[in-house]
Amino acid sequence: GSKRSKRPKRNVYLFNMELSVASILVLVTSLLWSPDGTRILKQGLFDGWTLGTWIPICTNAAGGIVVGLVTKHAGSVRKGFALIFGIFLSGLVQAASAGSTVSPHQLAGGLLAATSLYLHTKYPYQPKPKSTTNNE
């Protein structure tokens, strides 16, 4: 078998700070050279914001926190299955609210996702036990 190279773990807080600095540099650059940026500099960032502006901001922030918690506690594979199920459920709700039917593609995708979730739950990955023999 192949051996994985052991990389030292990065400090998560330092990595997040590095990403933040890079994002700030990109945002400040776009702020200085875009027409929206000059408007924001003159009138302020929150000019024209209403209660309706805050709804998607707060739901996206809460969603990001939930995704982080799900990934931390359930793992990325289960998070992926939850994402697929959420998309499928959104398609069903959209079809019901619009008075239309679920398309064959949506149905096939939902069945594939349900089957993969069942198989993953029923037959989880079992890592091979490490051999205790010494081949030197």
C-alpha positions as CSV (number, residue, x, y, z in Angstrom):
1,G,0.0,0.0,0.0
2,S,1.0,3.6,-0.3
3,K,1.9,5.7,2.7
4,R,0.4,9.0,3.3
5,S,2.8,11.9,3.9
6,K,2.2,13.3,7.4
7,R,1.8,17.1,7.1
8,P,1.8,19.2,10.2
9,K,-1.6,20.5,11.0
10,R,-2.1,24.2,10.3
11,N,-3.4,26.5,12.9
12,V,-7.0,27.1,11.9
13,Y,-7.2,30.6,13.4
14,L,-4.1,31.7,11.5
15,F,-5.4,30.2,8.3
16,N,-8.7,32.1,8.8
17,M,-6.8,35.3,9.4
18,E,-4.8,34.8,6.2
19,L,-8.1,34.3,4.2
20,S,-9.6,37.4,5.9
21,V,-6.6,39.6,4.9
22,A,-6.7,38.4,1.3
23,S,-10.5,39.0,1.2
24,I,-10.1,42.5,2.7
25,L,-7.4,43.4,0.1
26,V,-9.7,42.3,-2.8
27,L,-12.7,44.1,-1.4
28,V,-10.9,47.3,-0.8
29,T,-9.4,47.2,-4.3
30,S,-12.9,46.7,-5.8
31,L,-14.3,49.4,-3.6
32,L,-11.8,52.0,-4.9
33,W,-12.2,51.2,-8.6
34,S,-15.9,50.3,-9.0
35,P,-18.8,52.7,-9.5
36,D,-20.6,51.1,-6.5
37,G,-17.5,51.7,-4.5
38,T,-17.5,55.4,-5.1
39,R,-21.2,55.5,-4.2
40,I,-20.5,53.6,-1.0
41,L,-17.7,56.0,-0.1
42,K,-20.0,59.0,-0.6
43,Q,-23.3,57.8,0.8
44,G,-22.2,55.0,3.2
45,L,-22.5,51.2,3.1
46,F,-25.9,51.0,4.6
47,D,-27.6,53.6,2.4
48,G,-30.9,52.3,1.0
49,W,-30.9,49.2,3.2
50,T,-34.3,48.0,4.5
51,L,-35.5,45.2,6.7
52,G,-35.8,43.1,3.6
53,T,-32.1,43.6,3.0
54,W,-31.2,42.0,6.4
55,I,-33.3,38.8,5.9
56,P,-31.0,37.1,3.3
57,I,-27.9,38.3,5.3
58,C,-29.1,36.8,8.5
59,T,-30.3,33.5,6.9
60,N,-27.0,33.1,5.1
61,A,-25.1,33.8,8.3
62,A,-27.2,31.3,10.3
63,G,-26.9,28.8,7.4
64,G,-23.1,29.1,7.5
65,I,-23.0,28.4,11.2
66,V,-25.3,25.4,10.8
67,V,-23.1,24.0,8.0
68,G,-20.0,24.4,10.1
69,L,-21.7,22.6,13.0
70,V,-23.0,19.8,10.8
71,T,-19.6,19.3,9.2
72,K,-17.9,19.3,12.6
73,H,-20.3,16.8,14.3
74,A,-21.6,14.6,11.5
75,G,-18.7,14.8,8.9
76,S,-18.5,16.0,5.4
77,V,-20.0,13.0,3.8
78,R,-23.2,13.2,5.8
79,K,-23.2,17.0,5.2
80,G,-23.2,16.2,1.5
81,F,-26.1,13.9,1.9
82,A,-28.0,16.5,3.9
83,L,-27.3,19.0,1.2
84,I,-28.6,16.7,-1.5
85,F,-31.7,15.9,0.5
86,G,-32.3,19.6,1.1
87,I,-32.0,20.4,-2.6
88,F,-34.4,17.5,-3.4
89,L,-36.9,18.7,-0.7
90,S,-36.7,22.3,-2.1
91,G,-37.5,20.9,-5.5
92,L,-40.6,19.1,-4.1
93,V,-41.8,22.2,-2.3
94,Q,-41.2,24.4,-5.3
95,A,-43.1,21.9,-7.5
96,A,-46.0,21.8,-5.0
97,S,-46.2,25.6,-4.5
98,A,-46.0,26.2,-8.3
99,G,-48.7,23.6,-9.0
100,S,-46.4,21.6,-11.3
101,T,-45.1,18.1,-11.1
102,V,-41.7,16.8,-10.2
103,S,-39.6,16.2,-13.3
104,P,-38.2,12.7,-14.1
105,H,-34.7,14.2,-13.6
106,Q,-35.6,15.4,-10.2
107,L,-37.2,12.1,-9.3
108,A,-34.1,10.1,-10.5
109,G,-31.8,12.4,-8.6
110,G,-33.8,12.0,-5.4
111,L,-33.9,8.2,-5.8
112,L,-30.1,8.1,-6.4
113,A,-29.5,10.3,-3.4
114,A,-31.8,8.2,-1.2
115,T,-30.1,5.0,-2.4
116,S,-26.6,6.3,-1.8
117,L,-27.6,7.5,1.7
118,Y,-29.1,4.1,2.5
119,L,-26.0,2.3,1.3
120,H,-23.6,4.6,3.1
121,T,-25.6,4.2,6.4
122,K,-26.1,0.4,6.0
123,Y,-22.5,-0.4,4.9
124,P,-20.2,2.4,6.3
125,Y,-16.6,2.6,5.3
126,Q,-14.4,0.2,7.4
127,P,-10.7,1.1,7.3
128,K,-8.4,-1.9,6.9
129,P,-6.8,-2.8,10.2
130,K,-3.1,-1.9,10.4
131,S,-0.8,-5.0,10.2
132,T,1.4,-5.5,13.2
133,T,4.1,-7.4,11.3
134,N,7.4,-5.7,10.9
135,N,8.9,-6.2,7.4
136,E,12.4,-4.7,7.9
